[in-house]
Amino acid sequence: MGLKEAGGTDMLTILPSQPEDLGLITPPQKVINQNPDKLRITGTGFMGASVLAGLMYTYATLTQEKEKKHRDNAG
């Protein structure tokens, strides 16, 4: 048990045996990717940012072409 284990005891305890043998609270085992919502939210955010960047690029390209045609016709 230490800084983050079992809710944060703010001290490191050296035990002669396992914590459960002494009646102490044992820290829960961490499960990786336990919450699939985090993956979905992250993926949605990444896709949204990608779409926005693509739209901005397309808009910039189209307006640049119109401006170039306008300059060619004027000159």
N, C-alpha and C positions, 0 to 999 in steps of 0.2 A: 504494500500500500504506500502511496506517495502523493505527489502533487496533483495528479489527475485521476488516479485510481480511486474507486469507491466514493466518488463525489468530491474528492480533493481533501485529503487529511492534513495537508501542508507539512507533513513530516514523513520521513522514510522510516519504516518499521522493519527491523530484521527479526524474523521469527525462527524459533527452533524447529517448527514443523509447518504444515500447510495451514492457512488461515481458517479454513472450515473445521479443522481438528480442534482449534482453540475457541470456536464459537464466534468468530469474527465474520463480518460481511465480506464476501468475495466480490471482486469487480466483475461485472458482466463481460462476456466475450463479445468483441466487436464483430459484427457481420458486415462484410463489404457489400455495397450496393443493396442494402436492405430496403431502401426507399426508392422504388422505380420512378416516383414522381420527380426526383431530382434529375434523373437522366432525361426524362421527357421535357422538363422545363429548360434544361440546358440545351438540348437538341433544338427545341422550338426557338429559343433565343438566337442560337447560331444560324438557323435557317432564316429567321426574320432579318437578321443583320446582313446575311448574304444576299437576300432578295433586295433589300434596301440599297446595298452597294451596287448591285446590278442595275437597278432602276436609275440610280444617280449617274452611272457610267453611260447608260443608253441616252439619257436626257442630255448629258454633256456632249456626246458624240453628235446627236441630231442637231442641237443648237449650233455646234461648231460648223457643221456642214451647211446649214442655212446661212450662217454669217459669211462663210466662204463664197457661196453662190451669190449672195447680195453684193459682196465686194467685187466679184468678177463682172457682174452686170453693170455696176456703177462705173467701173473703170474702163 
